[in-house]
């Protein structure tokens, strides 16, 4: 069990139904051999190093009666709960990518699972 820092606890406390306070990033990849990166590819890659990344196994648990900051506890990870895939409608452009990312970020992460998500968008 690991205690959340006060900053981490503030991020969680700031979340509401229509406001998430999670961190996100966007990376755009082009492969040299024109192969397509898929959710299955990412599941394989994450699975290969999952045991070396302890934070990906941590889920948040609230302390009874809220007497202290929430804590992280280690749990099993089902990559199907964390890695997703979608395709933008044609013609794909930055605006449609932005809309897709906004849709993903508009949903809170499930606190019954480790708090991370990886989306492959074509």
Secondary structure by P-SEA (a helix, b strand, c coil): cccccaaaaaaaaacccccccccbbbbbbbbcccccccaaaaaaaaaacccccccccbbbbbcccccccbbbbbbbbccccccccccccccccaaaaaaaaaaaaccccccccccbbbbbcc
